């Protein structure tokens, strides 16, 4: 006896067939579409419709020339599509090229999506060794991708650099950087500088000094071109700054954020982290420098040679300095009422090529000549008590000795905390206003040194209880600062912590917070023009792009180590940690 198929089963089967057909059509359309290889010229002067690198351009401005969404209509923004992201610590940045969005999910899981609809084109999930978590603390973090030629680039937490075919997601090449068991943690992807895939990494102490490297690979073949260590070996410049510490016991000068690149000078700019352990009495004493930790490095893009460096502060508290370096050509006229430390060599009004921003957790703004590394000016933003002053000739910090540890079990009140006055959430610059915009945090810590000698069991050898500064109620601040004068134009303060920012040619500033609010501000005044609650921490980096003449704004949510800690300072504003991608646009 033949039974008739129930109607609901037939409908279900028909839906499955329809879905498979739609996916095949999407993939066929993607394959049929002519793919134009991405050149260095395109990366250095991207089409306004695209977002081709971490902060859109290699100078890290996070500025888009798109202006369809403006002050007058931004209140009409609506959600047009959304997708769940895979689980894990989520801090991703969309990369958009010619109507396709490439997104770095946690756990080295990359998806190519139709940027107008969110439909899946392809996906690639990298396989990890079973014991990866025994050696890499947070293998899920994956902040950004890069593109060049026909390839999408990333760093795997198995310590491989790899390239994917941008049209299919198939692996084009992969090159081992280090053995992950004595290696590095890759929380950030690379940039491409004149055909070289360049990146740093957070080196684990078990890897010793050889794990603390910045690398460059040929974008076409994956062949290694150079690698530069951030810890000097015996006989090299800076070796003496480690005192009597043997080379193999020098550890953890990482470069875990994304470098910027000046193609005219052919120089890469990248920042470095604290040592392990952090208190220097445990190493060769509090009087040594321990190069090149907590420094800005300028590297020759062809050779990786260190052209110049500036060490910002000898760090005893895990206040590392790896964050975005903005590259701007500007008149330099620091205002003495706003800027505490000004080089006597500054000639007010002189136009300079500068590298600027808030490079470290201390929250200080530093402006340097990016051709020579000459210190120009520095000023505070948030409360800090570890730097007593900055040497205006060299730019080196003079430490407040009351904050130093000299033995185990000592307690100190340190501002900012190890969460930083500034952390991985990145600022932005607008050429319309000449202002830099920074997401900052008001934090301090009751900090204790917990060991007498270095040990692989104690990464930083400090314990900390994070608190708000005395008399301060708001954890989060967005501060707008003139790149020319250092003056503050405006501040936006709130209980929740602030996260990454983006500017547009229509005078808008987009940014989120740990309460799950995503906002558009007026660049000139800081007025909130639009906001939406997304329910979870805004942990990703915003991006804007255009497809067929329509402008879109993308942002992602989730949980990160920094936002989870900062949200504890305002528990009544605590949001969720769901990993999702949201895309907004004006109504059709």
KOLDO-163211 format. One record per residue (C-alpha): x, y, z; residue in one letter. Coordinates in pm, whole numbers. Example, Ala and Ser with C-alpha at 12.3 -4.5 7.8 and 13.67 -1.06 7.14 Angstrom:
// KOLDO-163211
<px 1230; py -450; pz 780; residuo a>
<px 1367; py -106; pz 714; residuo s>
This chain:
// KOLDO-163211
<px 0; py 0; pz 0; residuo x>
<px 138; py 336; pz -101; residuo x>
<px 66; py 613; pz 143; residuo x>
<px 31; py 972; pz 30; residuo x>
<px 294; py 1210; pz 154; residuo x>
<px 139; py 1441; pz 415; residuo x>
<px 103; py 1801; pz 293; residuo x>
<px 328; py 1944; pz 566; residuo x>
<px 611; py 1706; pz 467; residuo x>
<px 576; py 1804; pz 103; residuo x>
<px 586; py 2170; pz 199; residuo x>
<px 896; py 2112; pz 414; residuo x>
<px 1077; py 1927; pz 135; residuo x>
<px 982; py 2197; pz -112; residuo x>
<px 1123; py 2463; pz 120; residuo x>
<px 1451; py 2271; pz 154; residuo x>
<px 1481; py 2238; pz -224; residuo x>
<px 1403; py 2607; pz -265; residuo x>
<px 1665; py 2703; pz -5; residuo x>
<px 1932; py 2485; pz -169; residuo x>
<px 1846; py 2634; pz -504; residuo x>
<px 1876; py 2985; pz -368; residuo x>
<px 2216; py 2909; pz -216; residuo x>
<px 2337; py 2760; pz -544; residuo x>
<px 2215; py 3069; pz -729; residuo x>
<px 2396; py 3297; pz -487; residuo x>
<px 2718; py 3100; pz -524; residuo x>
<px 2685; py 3088; pz -903; residuo x>
<px 2622; py 3462; pz -919; residuo x>
<px 2927; py 3526; pz -704; residuo x>
<px 3140; py 3304; pz -927; residuo x>
<px 3008; py 3460; pz -1246; residuo x>
<px 3072; py 3813; pz -1122; residuo x>
<px 3395; py 3956; pz -1254; residuo x>
<px 3640; py 4000; pz -969; residuo x>
<px 3884; py 4289; pz -1008; residuo x>
<px 4205; py 4220; pz -815; residuo x>
<px 4282; py 4471; pz -539; residuo x>
<px 4601; py 4671; pz -597; residuo x>
<px 4824; py 4869; pz -362; residuo x>
<px 4691; py 5186; pz -524; residuo x>
<px 4334; py 5081; pz -437; residuo x>
<px 4431; py 5014; pz -76; residuo x>
<px 4604; py 5350; pz -49; residuo x>
<px 4317; py 5541; pz -212; residuo x>
<px 4008; py 5324; pz -173; residuo x>
<px 3682; py 5370; pz -358; residuo x>
<px 3437; py 5558; pz -131; residuo x>
<px 3201; py 5261; pz -151; residuo x>
<px 3456; py 5020; pz -2; residuo x>
<px 3609; py 4953; pz 340; residuo x>
<px 3926; py 4768; pz 249; residuo x>
<px 4127; py 4751; pz 569; residuo x>
<px 4083; py 4764; pz 946; residuo x>
<px 4015; py 5139; pz 974; residuo x>
<px 3930; py 5177; pz 603; residuo x>
<px 4260; py 5346; pz 517; residuo x>
<px 4615; py 5257; pz 616; residuo x>
<px 4651; py 5585; pz 811; residuo x>
<px 4385; py 5455; pz 1056; residuo x>
<px 4154; py 5757; pz 1027; residuo x>
<px 3835; py 5544; pz 1022; residuo x>
<px 3691; py 5818; pz 799; residuo x>
<px 3457; py 5751; pz 509; residuo x>
<px 3386; py 6000; pz 226; residuo x>
<px 3028; py 5871; pz 201; residuo x>
<px 2766; py 6135; pz 285; residuo x>
<px 2424; py 5995; pz 190; residuo x>
<px 2347; py 5945; pz 560; residuo x>
<px 2376; py 6291; pz 714; residuo x>
<px 2279; py 6504; pz 1011; residuo x>
<px 1931; py 6568; pz 871; residuo x>
<px 1829; py 6211; pz 789; residuo x>
<px 2033; py 5991; pz 1023; residuo x>
<px 1733; py 5966; pz 1258; residuo x>
<px 1562; py 5762; pz 985; residuo x>
<px 1820; py 5479; pz 991; residuo x>
<px 1661; py 5135; pz 997; residuo x>
<px 1792; py 4783; pz 1039; residuo x>
<px 1807; py 4619; pz 695; residuo x>
<px 1972; py 4288; pz 780; residuo x>
<px 2139; py 4102; pz 1064; residuo x>
<px 2327; py 3775; pz 1110; residuo x>
<px 2440; py 3576; pz 1412; residuo x>
<px 2815; py 3532; pz 1449; residuo x>
<px 2992; py 3227; pz 1582; residuo x>
<px 3063; py 3197; pz 1955; residuo x>
<px 3376; py 3331; pz 2125; residuo x>
<px 3529; py 3666; pz 2209; residuo x>
<px 3399; py 3895; pz 1933; residuo x>
<px 3582; py 4210; pz 1816; residuo x>
<px 3544; py 4187; pz 1438; residuo x>
<px 3569; py 4448; pz 1162; residuo x>
<px 3383; py 4408; pz 831; residuo x>
<px 3594; py 4430; pz 514; residuo x>
<px 3382; py 4539; pz 216; residuo x>
<px 3488; py 4523; pz -146; residuo x>
<px 3265; py 4562; pz -451; residuo x>
<px 2944; py 4469; pz -274; residuo x>
<px 3085; py 4172; pz -79; residuo x>
<px 3144; py 4180; pz 296; residuo x>
<px 3414; py 3959; pz 444; residuo x>
<px 3374; py 3917; pz 818; residuo x>
<px 3622; py 3768; pz 1070; residuo x>
<px 3413; py 3570; pz 1316; residuo x>
<px 3575; py 3438; pz 1634; residuo x>
<px 3781; py 3118; pz 1607; residuo x>
<px 3930; py 3203; pz 1263; residuo x>
<px 3592; py 3157; pz 1096; residuo x>
<px 3561; py 3382; pz 789; residuo x>
<px 3240; py 3448; pz 600; residuo x>
<px 3179; py 3622; pz 268; residuo x>
<px 2836; py 3784; pz 256; residuo x>
<px 2632; py 3982; pz 9; residuo x>
<px 2682; py 4327; pz 162; residuo x>
<px 2334; py 4446; pz 59; residuo x>
<px 2135; py 4147; pz 187; residuo x>
<px 2354; py 3950; pz 426; residuo x>
<px 2316; py 3633; pz 218; residuo x>
<px 2601; py 3386; pz 257; residuo x>
<px 2839; py 3345; pz -38; residuo x>
<px 3103; py 3123; pz 123; residuo x>
<px 3259; py 3045; pz 460; residuo x>
<px 3588; py 2908; pz 582; residuo x>
<px 3656; py 2762; pz 926; residuo x>
<px 4017; py 2696; pz 1017; residuo x>
<px 4095; py 2374; pz 1201; residuo x>
<px 4288; py 2402; pz 1527; residuo x>
<px 4506; py 2144; pz 1700; residuo x>
<px 4318; py 1976; pz 1984; residuo x>
<px 4553; py 2122; pz 2247; residuo x>
<px 4543; py 2484; pz 2124; residuo x>
<px 4385; py 2610; pz 2447; residuo x>
<px 4674; py 2467; pz 2648; residuo x>
<px 4908; py 2718; pz 2482; residuo x>
<px 4700; py 3008; pz 2350; residuo x>
<px 4489; py 3189; pz 2616; residuo x>
<px 4219; py 3337; pz 2389; residuo x>
<px 4226; py 3174; pz 2045; residuo x>
<px 3883; py 3307; pz 1951; residuo x>
<px 3975; py 3677; pz 1914; residuo x>
<px 3993; py 3779; pz 1546; residuo x>
<px 3975; py 4156; pz 1487; residuo x>
<px 4033; py 4208; pz 1117; residuo x>
<px 4113; py 4078; pz 771; residuo x>
<px 4316; py 4223; pz 482; residuo x>
<px 4274; py 4206; pz 104; residuo x>
<px 4513; py 4228; pz -191; residuo x>
<px 4504; py 4082; pz -540; residuo x>
<px 4257; py 3793; pz -536; residuo x>
<px 4315; py 3702; pz -170; residuo x>
<px 4178; py 3762; pz 178; residuo x>
<px 4446; py 3740; pz 450; residuo x>
<px 4438; py 3650; pz 817; residuo x>
<px 4657; py 3511; pz 1096; residuo x>
<px 4555; py 3181; pz 1252; residuo x>
<px 4595; py 3108; pz 1619; residuo x>
<px 4774; py 2792; pz 1509; residuo x>
<px 5053; py 3040; pz 1424; residuo x>
<px 5010; py 3034; pz 1047; residuo x>
<px 4963; py 3328; pz 815; residuo x>
<px 4721; py 3230; pz 539; residuo x>
<px 4544; py 3355; pz 228; residuo x>
<px 4195; py 3264; pz 107; residuo x>
<px 4064; py 3298; pz -246; residuo x>
<px 3829; py 3597; pz -222; residuo x>
<px 3576; py 3438; pz -458; residuo x>
<px 3561; py 3086; pz -315; residuo x>
<px 3712; py 3084; pz 35; residuo x>
<px 3959; py 2813; pz -60; residuo x>
<px 4306; py 2828; pz 98; residuo x>
<px 4551; py 2978; pz -152; residuo x>
<px 4861; py 2957; pz 68; residuo x>
<px 4959; py 2919; pz 432; residuo x>
<px 5295; py 2982; pz 595; residuo x>
<px 5395; py 2884; pz 947; residuo x>
<px 5517; py 3173; pz 1159; residuo x>
<px 5593; py 2990; pz 1484; residuo x>
<px 5521; py 2666; pz 1661; residuo x>
<px 5198; py 2743; pz 1848; residuo x>
<px 5329; py 2546; pz 2149; residuo x>
<px 5609; py 2802; pz 2191; residuo x>
<px 5451; py 3078; pz 1994; residuo x>
<px 5225; py 3374; pz 1986; residuo x>
<px 4863; py 3471; pz 2009; residuo x>
<px 4712; py 3630; pz 1699; residuo x>
<px 4422; py 3846; pz 1809; residuo x>
<px 4457; py 4076; pz 1506; residuo x>
<px 4495; py 4023; pz 1135; residuo x>
<px 4741; py 4198; pz 901; residuo x>
<px 4760; py 4498; pz 672; residuo x>
<px 4904; py 4491; pz 321; residuo x>
<px 5186; py 4739; pz 259; residuo x>
<px 5309; py 4747; pz -102; residuo x>
<px 5238; py 4381; pz -160; residuo x>
<px 5361; py 4265; pz 180; residuo x>
<px 5128; py 4109; pz 437; residuo x>
<px 5245; py 4270; pz 762; residuo x>
<px 5135; py 4193; pz 1116; residuo x>
<px 5238; py 4173; pz 1479; residuo x>
<px 5123; py 3938; pz 1753; residuo x>
<px 5090; py 3897; pz 2128; residuo x>
<px 5386; py 3675; pz 2217; residuo x>
<px 5335; py 3424; pz 2495; residuo x>
<px 5610; py 3409; pz 2764; residuo x>
<px 5671; py 3040; pz 2690; residuo x>
<px 5793; py 3143; pz 2345; residuo x>
<px 6071; py 3361; pz 2481; residuo x>
<px 6211; py 3652; pz 2277; residuo x>
<px 6194; py 3466; pz 1943; residuo x>
<px 5812; py 3467; pz 1959; residuo x>
<px 5800; py 3848; pz 1982; residuo x>
<px 5819; py 3929; pz 1613; residuo x>
<px 5663; py 4149; pz 1347; residuo x>
<px 5649; py 3967; pz 1013; residuo x>
<px 5602; py 4039; pz 642; residuo x>
<px 5502; py 3784; pz 376; residuo x>
<px 5470; py 3811; pz 1; residuo x>
<px 5099; py 3860; pz -67; residuo x>
<px 5105; py 3644; pz -380; residuo x>
<px 5311; py 3347; pz -261; residuo x>
<px 5320; py 3356; pz 119; residuo x>
<px 5700; py 3356; pz 119; residuo x>
<px 5845; py 3526; pz 429; residuo x>
<px 6022; py 3853; pz 340; residuo x>
<px 6136; py 3967; pz 685; residuo x>
<px 6077; py 3934; pz 1056; residuo x>
<px 6175; py 4188; pz 1321; residuo x>
<px 6210; py 4103; pz 1689; residuo x>
<px 6087; py 4348; pz 1952; residuo x>
<px 6339; py 4220; pz 2209; residuo x>
<px 6707; py 4285; pz 2125; residuo x>
<px 6955; py 3997; pz 2131; residuo x>
<px 7309; py 4017; pz 2276; residuo x>
<px 7521; py 4254; pz 2072; residuo x>
<px 7223; py 4435; pz 1920; residuo x>
<px 7123; py 4794; pz 2001; residuo x>
<px 6908; py 4791; pz 2314; residuo x>
<px 7057; py 4470; pz 2455; residuo x>
<px 7207; py 4669; pz 2743; residuo x>
<px 6862; py 4797; pz 2847; residuo x>
<px 6777; py 4452; pz 2989; residuo x>
<px 7060; py 4460; pz 3240; residuo x>
<px 7179; py 4114; pz 3338; residuo x>
<px 6865; py 3930; pz 3223; residuo x>
<px 6971; py 3642; pz 2993; residuo x>
<px 6835; py 3667; pz 2640; residuo x>
<px 6621; py 3353; pz 2668; residuo x>
<px 6449; py 3497; pz 2979; residuo x>
<px 6339; py 3821; pz 2809; residuo x>
<px 5969; py 3783; pz 2745; residuo x>
<px 5643; py 3919; pz 2615; residuo x>
<px 5700; py 4243; pz 2422; residuo x>
<px 5399; py 4196; pz 2198; residuo x>
<px 5254; py 4389; pz 1904; residuo x>
<px 4895; py 4268; pz 1927; residuo x>
<px 4714; py 4547; pz 1744; residuo x>
<px 4718; py 4648; pz 1378; residuo x>
<px 4998; py 4863; pz 1229; residuo x>
<px 4951; py 5174; pz 1016; residuo x>
<px 5147; py 5247; pz 697; residuo x>
<px 5276; py 5560; pz 520; residuo x>
<px 5342; py 5465; pz 155; residuo x>
<px 5525; py 5792; pz 83; residuo x>
<px 5780; py 5734; pz 359; residuo x>
<px 5751; py 5356; pz 314; residuo x>
<px 5730; py 5319; pz 692; residuo x>
<px 5514; py 5097; pz 912; residuo x>
<px 5410; py 5224; pz 1257; residuo x>
<px 5327; py 4981; pz 1535; residuo x>
<px 5310; py 4983; pz 1914; residuo x>
<px 5433; py 4737; pz 2174; residuo x>
<px 5316; py 4590; pz 2502; residuo x>
<px 5436; py 4543; pz 2858; residuo x>
<px 5693; py 4278; pz 2951; residuo x>
<px 5625; py 3964; pz 3153; residuo x>
<px 5635; py 4010; pz 3448; residuo x>
<px 5521; py 4372; pz 3467; residuo x>
<px 5696; py 4493; pz 3789; residuo x>
<px 6056; py 4559; pz 3693; residuo x>
<px 6205; py 4490; pz 4036; residuo x>
<px 6151; py 4125; pz 3941; residuo x>
<px 6380; py 4164; pz 3638; residuo x>
<px 6698; py 4375; pz 3641; residuo x>
<px 6556; py 4655; pz 3854; residuo x>
<px 6334; py 4960; pz 3819; residuo x>
<px 6603; py 5171; pz 3651; residuo x>
<px 6634; py 4977; pz 3324; residuo x>
<px 6438; py 5046; pz 3002; residuo x>
<px 6376; py 4693; pz 2868; residuo x>
<px 6350; py 4792; pz 2501; residuo x>
<px 6136; py 4788; pz 2302; residuo x>
<px 5839; py 4750; pz 2534; residuo x>
<px 5570; py 5023; pz 2549; residuo x>
<px 5717; py 5195; pz 2243; residuo x>
<px 5619; py 5332; pz 1906; residuo x>
<px 5829; py 5165; pz 1636; residuo x>
<px 5877; py 5294; pz 1281; residuo x>
<px 5989; py 5016; pz 1048; residuo x>
<px 6122; py 5021; pz 694; residuo x>
<px 5847; py 4839; pz 501; residuo x>
<px 6096; py 4673; pz 265; residuo x>
<px 6336; py 4533; pz 524; residuo x>
<px 6163; py 4548; pz 866; residuo x>
<px 6456; py 4748; pz 1003; residuo x>
<px 6368; py 4975; pz 1295; residuo x>
<px 6410; py 5329; pz 1157; residuo x>
<px 6333; py 5499; pz 1487; residuo x>
<px 6157; py 5430; pz 1816; residuo x>
<px 6018; py 5623; pz 2110; residuo x>
<px 5957; py 5447; pz 2440; residuo x>
<px 5660; py 5611; pz 2608; residuo x>
<px 5689; py 5469; pz 2958; residuo x>
<px 5867; py 5190; pz 3144; residuo x>
<px 5566; py 4984; pz 3247; residuo x>
<px 5526; py 4821; pz 3589; residuo x>
<px 5143; py 4783; pz 3584; residuo x>
<px 5035; py 4627; pz 3248; residuo x>
<px 4965; py 4963; pz 3086; residuo x>
<px 5084; py 4859; pz 2742; residuo x>
<px 5097; py 5079; pz 2429; residuo x>
<px 4994; py 4878; pz 2120; residuo x>
<px 4696; py 5082; pz 2001; residuo x>
<px 4626; py 5258; pz 1671; residuo x>
<px 4874; py 5517; pz 1545; residuo x>
<px 4699; py 5783; pz 1333; residuo x>
<px 4902; py 5932; pz 1047; residuo x>
<px 4807; py 6293; pz 972; residuo x>
<px 4972; py 6589; pz 801; residuo x>
<px 4888; py 6893; pz 1014; residuo x>
<px 5002; py 7226; pz 1145; residuo x>
<px 5145; py 7179; pz 1494; residuo x>
<px 5038; py 7456; pz 1733; residuo x>
<px 4989; py 7300; pz 2078; residuo x>
<px 4792; py 7520; pz 2315; residuo x>
<px 4985; py 7562; pz 2644; residuo x>
<px 4657; py 7583; pz 2839; residuo x>
<px 4555; py 7238; pz 2711; residuo x>
<px 4886; py 7063; pz 2649; residuo x>
<px 5110; py 7009; pz 2951; residuo x>
<px 5422; py 6886; pz 2770; residuo x>
<px 5546; py 7068; pz 2457; residuo x>
<px 5881; py 7019; pz 2287; residuo x>
<px 6096; py 7334; pz 2277; residuo x>
<px 6165; py 7245; pz 1912; residuo x>
<px 5804; py 7303; pz 1808; residuo x>
<px 5757; py 7603; pz 1580; residuo x>
<px 5389; py 7696; pz 1612; residuo x>
<px 5205; py 7665; pz 1283; residuo x>
<px 5472; py 7450; pz 1116; residuo x>
<px 5313; py 7172; pz 906; residuo x>
<px 5444; py 6829; pz 999; residuo x>
<px 5385; py 6469; pz 907; residuo x>
<px 5280; py 6337; pz 1247; residuo x>
<px 5195; py 6007; pz 1409; residuo x>
<px 4944; py 6079; pz 1681; residuo x>
<px 4665; py 5940; pz 1897; residuo x>
<px 4632; py 5769; pz 2233; residuo x>
<px 4879; py 5482; pz 2188; residuo x>
<px 4859; py 5331; pz 2535; residuo x>
<px 4653; py 5255; pz 2842; residuo x>
<px 4786; py 5561; pz 3030; residuo x>
<px 4543; py 5767; pz 2820; residuo x>
<px 4803; py 6026; pz 2716; residuo x>
<px 4783; py 6175; pz 2367; residuo x>
<px 5126; py 6176; pz 2202; residuo x>
<px 5213; py 6361; pz 1881; residuo x>
<px 5544; py 6273; pz 1715; residuo x>
<px 5711; py 6364; pz 1387; residuo x>
<px 5663; py 6044; pz 1191; residuo x>
<px 5966; py 6102; pz 968; residuo x>
<px 6213; py 6128; pz 1257; residuo x>
<px 6034; py 6017; pz 1574; residuo x>
<px 6091; py 6358; pz 1732; residuo x>
<px 5861; py 6423; pz 2027; residuo x>
<px 5630; py 6721; pz 1967; residuo x>
<px 5370; py 6726; pz 2244; residuo x>
<px 5172; py 6516; pz 2491; residuo x>
<px 4875; py 6569; pz 2719; residuo x>
<px 4654; py 6375; pz 2958; residuo x>
<px 4294; py 6276; pz 2895; residuo x>
<px 4179; py 6055; pz 3185; residuo x>
<px 4302; py 6053; pz 3544; residuo x>
<px 4646; py 5894; pz 3570; residuo x>
<px 4906; py 5889; pz 3847; residuo x>
<px 5194; py 5679; pz 3708; residuo x>
<px 5359; py 5948; pz 3494; residuo x>
<px 5486; py 6247; pz 3690; residuo x>
<px 5599; py 6432; pz 3378; residuo x>
<px 5714; py 6381; pz 3020; residuo x>
<px 6064; py 6488; pz 2918; residuo x>
<px 5991; py 6750; pz 2652; residuo x>
<px 6320; py 6687; pz 2474; residuo x>
<px 6301; py 6307; pz 2446; residuo x>
<px 5935; py 6230; pz 2507; residuo x>
<px 6027; py 5975; pz 2774; residuo x>
<px 5808; py 5955; pz 3082; residuo x>
<px 5934; py 6029; pz 3432; residuo x>
<px 5768; py 5777; pz 3665; residuo x>
<px 5587; py 5873; pz 3983; residuo x>
<px 5802; py 5672; pz 4226; residuo x>
<px 5512; py 5630; pz 4468; residuo x>
<px 5352; py 5394; pz 4215; residuo x>
<px 5654; py 5162; pz 4180; residuo x>
<px 5674; py 4814; pz 4328; residuo x>
<px 5998; py 4715; pz 4499; residuo x>
<px 5897; py 4379; pz 4650; residuo x>
<px 5621; py 4121; pz 4656; residuo x>
<px 5293; py 4182; pz 4841; residuo x>
<px 5307; py 4560; pz 4805; residuo x>
<px 4982; py 4745; pz 4736; residuo x>
<px 4954; py 5052; pz 4518; residuo x>
<px 4660; py 5262; pz 4398; residuo x>
<px 4716; py 5290; pz 4023; residuo x>
<px 4531; py 5502; pz 3766; residuo x>
<px 4436; py 5398; pz 3505; residuo x>
<px 4378; py 5030; pz 3576; residuo x>
<px 4512; py 4754; pz 3354; residuo x>
<px 4187; py 4794; pz 3155; residuo x>
<px 4330; py 5127; pz 3053; residuo x>
<px 4218; py 5480; pz 3004; residuo x>
<px 4232; py 5359; pz 2645; residuo x>
<px 4220; py 5003; pz 2516; residuo x>
<px 4157; py 4817; pz 2190; residuo x>
<px 3839; py 5015; pz 2101; residuo x>
<px 3975; py 5256; pz 1844; residuo x>
<px 3931; py 5628; pz 1785; residuo x>
<px 3883; py 5815; pz 1459; residuo x>
<px 3981; py 6137; pz 1282; residuo x>
<px 3780; py 6374; pz 1065; residuo x>
<px 3945; py 6608; pz 813; residuo x>
<px 3623; py 6813; pz 822; residuo x>
<px 3680; py 6926; pz 1180; residuo x>
<px 4051; py 6856; pz 1235; residuo x>
<px 3943; py 6663; pz 1545; residuo x>
<px 4047; py 6322; pz 1675; residuo x>
<px 3780; py 6129; pz 1864; residuo x>
<px 3875; py 5878; pz 2133; residuo x>
<px 3672; py 5627; pz 2338; residuo x>
<px 3819; py 5654; pz 2688; residuo x>
<px 3759; py 5497; pz 3027; residuo x>
<px 3786; py 5631; pz 3379; residuo x>
<px 3941; py 5348; pz 3579; residuo x>
<px 4181; py 5291; pz 3865; residuo x>
<px 4297; py 4976; pz 4043; residuo x>
<px 4397; py 4861; pz 4385; residuo x>
<px 4701; py 4672; pz 4260; residuo x>
<px 4926; py 4421; pz 4439; residuo x>
<px 5258; py 4267; pz 4337; residuo x>
<px 5230; py 3894; pz 4398; residuo x>
<px 5575; py 3743; pz 4338; residuo x>
<px 5944; py 3801; pz 4401; residuo x>
<px 6084; py 3633; pz 4090; residuo x>
<px 5963; py 3578; pz 3732; residuo x>
<px 5761; py 3264; pz 3664; residuo x>
<px 5577; py 3127; pz 3365; residuo x>
<px 5288; py 3063; pz 3604; residuo x>
<px 5236; py 3438; pz 3661; residuo x>
<px 5198; py 3636; pz 3339; residuo x>
<px 5216; py 3988; pz 3486; residuo x>
<px 5266; py 3900; pz 3857; residuo x>
<px 5011; py 4154; pz 3971; residuo x>
<px 4657; py 4133; pz 4106; residuo x>
<px 4415; py 4420; pz 4057; residuo x>
<px 4069; py 4521; pz 4170; residuo x>
<px 3933; py 4770; pz 3919; residuo x>
<px 3740; py 5070; pz 4054; residuo x>
<px 3627; py 5412; pz 3939; residuo x>
<px 3859; py 5703; pz 4021; residuo x>
<px 3774; py 5890; pz 4340; residuo x>
<px 3483; py 6128; pz 4290; residuo x>
<px 3405; py 5997; pz 3941; residuo x>
<px 3070; py 5836; pz 3852; residuo x>
<px 3099; py 5786; pz 3475; residuo x>
<px 3312; py 5505; pz 3335; residuo x>
<px 3293; py 5607; pz 2970; residuo x>
<px 3398; py 5918; pz 2776; residuo x>
<px 3425; py 6017; pz 2413; residuo x>
<px 3665; py 6310; pz 2385; residuo x>
<px 3712; py 6523; pz 2073; residuo x>
<px 4064; py 6672; pz 2057; residuo x>
<px 4218; py 6907; pz 1801; residuo x>
<px 4503; py 6741; pz 1614; residuo x>
<px 4669; py 7083; pz 1569; residuo x>
<px 4633; py 7238; pz 1913; residuo x>
<px 4553; py 6953; pz 2152; residuo x>
<px 4249; py 7142; pz 2280; residuo x>
<px 3935; py 6954; pz 2377; residuo x>
<px 3640; py 7053; pz 2157; residuo x>
<px 3380; py 6849; pz 2345; residuo x>
<px 3323; py 6549; pz 2568; residuo x>
<px 3041; py 6297; pz 2591; residuo x>
<px 3035; py 6126; pz 2930; residuo x>
<px 2820; py 5839; pz 3054; residuo x>
<px 2807; py 5553; pz 3301; residuo x>
<px 2870; py 5286; pz 3036; residuo x>
<px 3209; py 5233; pz 2875; residuo x>
<px 3274; py 5371; pz 2525; residuo x>
<px 3381; py 5157; pz 2229; residuo x>
<px 3514; py 5206; pz 1875; residuo x>
<px 3434; py 5508; pz 1658; residuo x>
<px 3400; py 5604; pz 1289; residuo x>
<px 3357; py 5938; pz 1106; residuo x>
<px 3191; py 6024; pz 773; residuo x>
<px 3201; py 6312; pz 524; residuo x>
<px 2852; py 6418; pz 629; residuo x>
<px 2977; py 6532; pz 970; residuo x>
<px 2869; py 6221; pz 1161; residuo x>
<px 3055; py 6025; pz 1428; residuo x>
<px 2931; py 5669; pz 1493; residuo x>
<px 3015; py 5473; pz 1806; residuo x>
<px 2888; py 5225; pz 2061; residuo x>
<px 2918; py 5136; pz 2426; residuo x>
<px 2910; py 4855; pz 2680; residuo x>
<px 2539; py 4917; pz 2743; residuo x>
<px 2462; py 4803; pz 2387; residuo x>
<px 2378; py 5150; pz 2255; residuo x>
<px 2493; py 5238; pz 1902; residuo x>
<px 2482; py 5613; pz 1827; residuo x>
<px 2542; py 5879; pz 1567; residuo x>
<px 2687; py 6206; pz 1699; residuo x>
<px 2743; py 6545; pz 1543; residuo x>
<px 3121; py 6563; pz 1489; residuo x>
<px 3134; py 6933; pz 1574; residuo x>
<px 2928; py 6938; pz 1893; residuo x>
<px 2892; py 6584; pz 2027; residuo x>
<px 2514; py 6605; pz 2010; residuo x>
<px 2345; py 6265; pz 1986; residuo x>
<px 2146; py 6259; pz 1661; residuo x>
<px 2036; py 5893; pz 1657; residuo x>
<px 2067; py 5587; pz 1878; residuo x>
<px 1952; py 5228; pz 1891; residuo x>
<px 1977; py 4964; pz 2163; residuo x>
<px 2124; py 4637; pz 2035; residuo x>
<px 2107; py 4459; pz 2370; residuo x>
<px 2469; py 4345; pz 2386; residuo x>
<px 2810; py 4508; pz 2422; residuo x>
<px 2921; py 4691; pz 2109; residuo x>
<px 3254; py 4515; pz 2069; residuo x>
<px 3321; py 4529; pz 1695; residuo x>
<px 3455; py 4814; pz 1485; residuo x>
<px 3200; py 5013; pz 1281; residuo x>
<px 3224; py 5039; pz 904; residuo x>
<px 3022; py 5213; pz 632; residuo x>
<px 3000; py 5128; pz 264; residuo x>
<px 2778; py 5159; pz -42; residuo x>
<px 2618; py 4908; pz -279; residuo x>
<px 2437; py 5030; pz -592; residuo x>
<px 2437; py 5384; pz -459; residuo x>
<px 2288; py 5301; pz -117; residuo x>
<px 2495; py 5369; pz 195; residuo x>
<px 2503; py 5113; pz 477; residuo x>
<px 2641; py 5122; pz 833; residuo x>
<px 2762; py 4798; pz 994; residuo x>
<px 2839; py 4719; pz 1357; residuo x>
<px 2877; py 4401; pz 1563; residuo x>
<px 2812; py 4302; pz 1922; residuo x>
<px 2943; py 4038; pz 2160; residuo x>
<px 3165; py 4004; pz 2461; residuo x>
<px 3529; py 4107; pz 2504; residuo x>
<px 3769; py 4098; pz 2796; residuo x>
<px 3779; py 4477; pz 2812; residuo x>
<px 3406; py 4547; pz 2782; residuo x>
<px 3316; py 4277; pz 3033; residuo x>
<px 3547; py 4435; pz 3291; residuo x>
<px 3439; py 4793; pz 3220; residuo x>
<px 3071; py 4699; pz 3238; residuo x>
<px 3123; py 4590; pz 3598; residuo x>
<px 3181; py 4955; pz 3690; residuo x>
<px 2822; py 5034; pz 3593; residuo x>
<px 2632; py 4713; pz 3674; residuo x>
<px 2293; py 4878; pz 3628; residuo x>
<px 2389; py 4942; pz 3263; residuo x>
<px 2520; py 4593; pz 3192; residuo x>
<px 2413; py 4448; pz 2858; residuo x>
<px 2423; py 4101; pz 2705; residuo x>
<px 2710; py 3937; pz 2517; residuo x>
<px 2538; py 3786; pz 2211; residuo x>
<px 2755; py 3780; pz 1898; residuo x>
<px 2562; py 3945; pz 1616; residuo x>
<px 2624; py 4158; pz 1307; residuo x>
<px 2384; py 4445; pz 1232; residuo x>
<px 2356; py 4654; pz 915; residuo x>
<px 2155; py 4978; pz 890; residuo x>
<px 2049; py 5202; pz 602; residuo x>
<px 1797; py 5472; pz 520; residuo x>
<px 1455; py 5357; pz 397; residuo x>
<px 1434; py 5283; pz 24; residuo x>
